[in-house]
Amino acid sequence: MVRCMIKLQTKNLRPGMVPVQSVYNAKGASYLVKGIPLTEQYIQRLRQLGIRELYVTSTMPELLIKLPEDVLQEETRHMAVDHVYQLFESFQQQQLMDIEPVERAADAIVGDLILRRKNLVQLNDIRTYDMYTFSHSVNVAVLSAIIGTLCNLDTRRMHQLTLGALLHDLGKTRVPQGILNKQGRLTKEEFDIIRQHPRWGSEMILSMKMPGTAMFAICARQHHEHMDGRGYPYGIEGTQIHLFGRISAIADVYDALTSVRPYKKPYPPHVAYNIMINCSPGQFDRDLLTLFFANVALYPVGTVLQLTSGYCIVKEVTFGQTGRPRVILFSDAEGRRCPPREIDLYHEPGEKIEKVITGAELLHYINEKDFDPASLLAED
């Protein structure tokens, strides 16, 4: 099975197209479930909700393109978001915290990742278009657990790491909503308040008076610390930062960069890679960051690329070689169609990836050539 995808503006969606993203309402219930063909009613509802863009498998509804298993079951994601939501709400309204449901969510996430490890290279599969805040906590937990899996952590430490990551932003319940939801630049005073949320979250977790809280609190306390000591709230550096803190720092930023939010568009994985590897020297544990991106698809299956020699679509991504996938070349450098030809970019160092073709540019090509590259990946 393969995952193809093209991002279309909602106005260009047509009945029969198959979404590769689920869409949720403010409490985590599904408006739209990925893999289920769109109807005119679905499309109208998306427009009413103000959703401007959606990934679909292809512009051609008749293509038989199946979606692969995600790294996380839909029911696990929904349960985790719901339990985190209930925990945050309970604390904000009654200053009470029932940690057991969130512990069960952590166990379910770890269980899914152990069973679906082969899907980790297609990490893009966990990305969803959401309209609620609490998905960030779940995404960071999944990403942290993935890095923990790559580090070969045992089950006990995986549980500790995942639960800690689910709770990493608990301190934000003490930050005024006006600051959290502010669209523009924060003032120095507002940012000073935001910078306290790791400390507050750690204190809240430690106050639970249950076994293991010291480990669970690490992600909350250290996810904004930097390896060069320029992070906050404590300004610690290097190995003073616990492994869990270094892992959750990577997960937190990667999710922030690649997620859809009301005030920003998501960066694709290869752009997030460039930002985190090249534009943030000293911020992350370099070994962990390299390990993470060596096992996460920078160009997921179905991505259309412009190479030195022409245009292609990604067919397969291999662990450890995620920046150089196997592709199918379908046109020359001038955009003229040519007989499809497979190329393993890992063994073709002379082939340079010039750019990723997405959105309006890809749609223009499809309409002009009357050819959707996704057809090269469709099942017989």
Helices and strands as residue ranges (DSSP letters): E 6-9, G 10-12, E 23-24, E 30-32, H 40-48, E 53-56, H 74-94, H 100-115, G 117-126, H 135-150, H 155-166, G 170-174, H 177-180, H 188-194, H 197-206, H 213-222, G 238-240, H 243-258, H 269-278, H 286-294, E 304-307, E 310-316, E 326-332, E 337-344, G 345-347, E 353-357, H 359-369, G 373-377
